[in-house]
């Protein structure tokens, strides 16, 4: 049975790598944010607006507990998921966990290039975004570093390098 959970800051490539890793392993892939949206028929920003952060985090934890029970799966979590309740400890009990680590300048570049609208970073210049990421990583990295495996994805900027990262992950996880 394969159960892998990817954690890391937004823009690290959790969904991109997760999807490719699941494909390579011939298992299902779930993005936790997408799973929440499908189950509740609402976008994450709408859920956040209606329930507040605390309500969203409780709902997110319940959904994490669902997907972390699935077998033969790769799951990518939202950047904040590991930082609330006992989520990171729970993920470590349930699965092989991997922190996709990237430098703040790389994360900023990925987020600026990304097509996803992210309210927390909207309207920030590259320098402001990089400073914001550095600040956020100070509080989040202690949780991310609890993952069983840490893989640096700072050089993952094209499909060939994504494939190399997936191969590296497979070797690291022994799958």
URZIUR-V524418 format. One record per pair of residues at least 12 apart in sequence whose C-alpha atoms are under 10 Angstrom apart, sorted by the first residue. I is the first residue (numbers start at 1). J is the second residue. D is the distance in whole Angstrom. If there is no record, write none. Layout:
i = (I	I)
j = (J	J)
d = (D	D)
This chain:
i = (1	1	1	1	1	2	2	2	2	2	2	2	2	2	2	2	2	2	3	3	3	3	3	3	3	3	3	3	3	3	3	3	3	3	4	4	4	4	4	4	4	4	4	4	4	4	4	4	4	4	4	4	4	5	5	5	5	5	5	5	5	5	5	5	5	5	5	5	5	5	5	5	5	5	6	6	6	6	6	6	6	6	6	6	6	6	6	6	6	6	6	6	6	7	7	7	7	7	7	7	7	7	7	7	7	7	7	7	7	7	7	7	7	8	8	8	8	8	8	8	8	8	8	8	8	8	8	8	8	8	8	8	8	9	9	9	9	9	9	9	9	9	9	9	9	9	9	9	9	9	10	10	10	10	10	10	10	10	10	10	11	11	11	11	11	11	11	11	11	11	11	11	11	11	12	12	12	12	12	12	12	12	12	12	12	12	12	12	12	12	13	13	13	13	13	13	13	13	13	13	13	13	14	14	14	14	14	14	14	14	14	14	14	15	15	15	15	15	15	15	15	15	16	16	16	16	16	17	17	17	17	17	17	17	17	17	17	17	18	18	18	18	18	18	18	18	19	19	19	19	19	20	20	20	20	20	20	21	21	21	21	21	21	21	21	21	21	22	22	22	22	22	23	24	24	24	24	24	25	25	25	25	25	25	26	26	27	27	27	27	28	28	28	28	28	28	29	29	29	29	29	29	30	30	30	30	30	30	30	30	31	31	31	31	31	31	32	32	32	32	32	32	32	32	32	32	32	32	33	33	33	33	33	33	33	33	34	34	34	35	35	35	35	35	35	36	36	36	36	36	36	39	40	44	45	45	45	47	54	57	57	57	57	57	58	58	60	60	60	60	60	60	61	61	61	61	61	61	61	64	64	64	64	64	65	65	65	65	68	68	68	68	68	69	69	70	71	73	74	74	74	75	75	76	76	79	79	80	80	80	80	81	81	81	82	82	82	82	82	82	82	83	83	83	83	83	83	84	84	86	87	88	88	88	88	88	89	89	89	91	91	91	92	92	92	95	95	96	96	96	96	97	97	97	97	97	97	97	97	98	98	98	98	98	98	98	98	98	98	98	99	99	99	99	99	99	99	99	99	99	99	99	100	100	100	100	100	100	100	100	100	100	100	101	101	101	101	101	101	101	101	102	102	102	102	102	102	103	103	103	103	103	103	103	103	104	104	104	104	104	104	104	104	104	104	105	105	105	105	105	105	105	105	106	106	106	106	106	106	107	107	107	107	107	107	108	108	108	108	108	108	108	108	108	108	108	109	109	109	109	110	110	111	111	112	112	112	112	120	121	148	149	149	149	150	150	151	151	151	151	152	153)
j = (27	70	71	72	73	22	25	27	28	70	71	72	73	74	95	96	173	175	27	28	67	68	69	70	71	72	73	74	75	91	94	95	96	97	18	21	22	29	68	71	72	73	74	75	76	91	92	94	95	96	97	98	173	18	29	30	31	32	67	68	73	74	75	76	77	91	92	94	95	96	97	98	99	147	18	31	74	75	76	77	78	79	91	95	96	97	98	99	100	144	147	149	150	75	76	77	78	79	80	81	82	88	91	97	98	99	100	101	143	144	145	147	150	76	77	78	79	80	81	82	98	99	100	101	102	137	140	141	143	144	145	147	150	77	78	79	80	81	99	100	101	102	104	107	133	136	137	140	141	144	77	78	79	80	107	108	110	111	118	133	79	100	102	104	106	107	108	109	110	111	112	113	114	116	79	99	100	101	102	103	104	106	107	108	110	111	152	153	154	156	76	100	101	102	107	110	111	153	154	156	157	162	31	75	76	77	78	79	98	99	100	101	153	29	30	31	32	74	75	76	77	78	31	76	159	162	166	74	76	100	153	156	159	162	163	165	166	169	30	31	73	74	75	76	77	166	31	74	75	76	166	74	162	163	165	166	167	73	74	162	163	165	166	167	169	170	175	72	73	74	75	166	74	163	166	167	170	175	72	73	74	166	170	175	72	73	71	72	73	74	70	71	72	73	74	75	67	72	73	74	75	76	67	68	70	73	74	75	76	77	67	74	75	76	77	78	60	61	63	64	66	67	68	75	76	77	78	81	60	63	64	76	77	78	79	81	76	77	78	60	63	64	66	67	75	56	59	60	62	63	64	63	59	56	117	118	119	59	84	80	81	83	84	85	84	85	77	78	80	81	84	87	81	82	84	85	86	87	90	77	81	87	90	91	87	90	91	94	90	91	93	94	95	94	95	94	95	95	95	96	97	95	97	97	98	140	144	136	140	143	144	140	143	144	140	141	142	143	144	146	147	139	140	141	142	143	144	140	143	143	143	143	144	145	146	147	143	146	147	146	147	148	146	147	148	147	148	147	148	149	173	144	145	146	147	148	149	150	173	144	145	146	147	148	149	150	151	169	172	173	141	143	144	145	146	147	148	149	150	151	152	153	144	145	147	149	150	151	152	153	154	165	169	141	144	145	150	151	152	153	154	151	152	153	154	155	156	130	133	134	137	152	153	154	155	129	130	131	132	133	134	135	136	137	154	126	127	129	130	131	133	134	154	130	153	154	155	156	157	129	130	133	134	153	154	121	125	126	127	128	129	130	131	132	133	134	126	129	130	157	156	157	126	129	124	125	126	129	132	133	173	169	172	173	169	172	165	168	169	172	165	165)
d = (10	10	6	5	9	10	9	8	10	9	6	4	6	8	8	8	10	8	9	10	10	8	9	8	6	6	5	6	8	10	8	5	6	9	9	10	9	10	9	10	8	6	5	6	9	9	10	9	5	5	6	8	9	8	10	9	10	10	10	8	8	6	5	6	7	7	9	9	6	6	5	6	9	9	7	10	8	6	5	6	9	10	10	10	9	6	5	6	7	10	9	10	10	9	6	6	7	7	9	8	7	9	10	7	6	5	6	9	9	6	9	8	10	9	8	8	6	8	9	9	8	5	5	6	8	9	9	8	9	6	9	10	10	9	8	5	8	10	9	8	8	8	9	8	8	9	8	8	9	9	9	7	5	9	7	9	9	8	9	9	9	10	9	10	8	5	7	8	5	5	9	9	8	10	9	9	6	7	6	9	10	8	6	9	8	9	9	7	8	9	9	8	9	9	9	8	10	8	10	8	10	9	8	9	5	7	9	9	10	9	7	10	10	9	8	6	9	10	8	6	8	9	10	9	10	8	10	10	9	9	10	10	10	7	8	8	7	9	8	8	10	6	7	6	10	8	9	8	9	9	10	10	8	8	10	7	10	10	7	10	9	9	6	8	8	8	10	9	7	6	9	9	9	9	8	9	9	10	9	9	9	10	9	8	8	9	9	5	5	7	9	9	6	5	6	8	10	9	6	5	6	8	8	10	10	7	6	5	6	9	9	9	6	5	6	8	8	10	7	7	10	8	10	7	6	5	7	9	8	9	10	8	7	6	10	10	10	10	10	9	8	9	10	9	10	10	8	7	10	7	9	9	10	8	10	9	8	9	10	9	8	10	7	9	9	9	10	9	10	7	10	10	8	9	8	8	9	7	10	8	9	8	9	8	9	8	9	9	9	7	10	6	7	7	9	10	10	10	9	10	10	10	10	10	10	8	9	10	8	9	10	10	10	10	8	10	10	6	7	9	9	8	6	9	9	6	8	10	9	10	9	7	8	10	7	7	9	8	9	10	8	10	8	7	7	10	9	8	6	8	8	9	10	9	5	5	6	9	9	8	9	9	5	6	5	6	7	9	10	9	9	9	6	7	8	6	8	6	5	6	8	10	9	10	10	9	6	5	6	6	9	10	10	9	9	9	7	6	5	6	7	9	6	5	4	8	9	9	9	9	10	9	8	6	9	9	6	8	9	6	6	10	10	8	9	9	9	9	6	9	9	9	9	9	9	6	8	9	9	9	8	8	10	10	8	10	10	7	8	9	6	6	9	9	7	10	8	9	9	10	10	8	10	9	9	9	8	9	10	9	10	9	8	8	9	9	8	8	7	9	9	7)
